[in-house]
Amino acid sequence: MDFLVIDDDKTFRDATCLLIDSEGHYAKRRASGELGLTELKEGKFDAVLLDLNLGAENGLDILEQILKRQPNLPVIHFYRPGQW
């Protein structure tokens, strides 16, 4: 499976992608919602992992745009308030 991981936290984004890759899947990482939306135009993914807390961006707005563009694409969204 091919995943798109959208998260502004580099450590969490990289760790998530490493885990996905270690299971034999492919993970493309993007640090912002806008970059993720651009990637969705250019690539084909089986699912998206989306952080709803994207700093200056509203993750719910990004989720809405993803679902408008690809309503059947599974999106796993999560919220991690603040820093660890």
N, C-alpha and C positions, 0 to 999 in steps of 0.2 A: 504494500500500500504506500501511497505517496501522501505525505502530510505537509501542510503549511503551518508553521508555528509563528504566531504574531505576539510578541511580548517585548516591552521596552527594557526589561531587566536582562542584561546580557548573560549573567551567570545562570539564571533560571532557564532562559531560552537555549543556551548552549547545552546545559545538562539534559533538558528535555529532548533535544535533538540527538544527543549521544545515546540516550536510552532507546529512542525510536530506531536509530541506526543499528544499535547492538542487537535488536530483535529481528534484523534483516529487512527493515523497511527503509524508505527514503524520507528525509525531513529537510525541507527548505525553511530557512529562518529569516524573519524580517523584524526590524526593530520598531516599526510604527504601523499604524493602521493604514495610512496612505500607501506606504511601500507594499503592504500586504495586498491591498486592493489592486495595485498595479500588477503584482505577481499573479493574482488570480486571472487577470486579463490575458496574461502571456503563457500561463502554464495550466496543466490539468492536475487536480489533486482529488484524492479520495475523501479527505477530511481536513478541517481546520481546527487548530487549537488556538483560542483567542483569549488573551488577558483583557478583562473589561476595564482594568485600571491602567490606562496607557499614558499616564502623565497628563500632558496638555490636551490629548485627544479623549473623546468620550467613546469608550469601547462599545456602548450600546448603539451609538450611531454607526460604528463600523460593522457591528453585527447586522444591523438593519440593511446596510448597503450590500453586504455579502449575500443575505437572503433574498434581496431583490434581484440580484444578478444571477444567482444560482440557488433557487429555492429548494432543490433536492440535495444540496451539498450538506453533509453532516458538519455541524459546528459545535465543538465542545468549548464552552466558555467558562471562565473561572475568574475569581476576584481575590486578589491578595492585597489587602490594605497596607500601605506604608512599606517601610523597608524591614528586612529581617532583623 
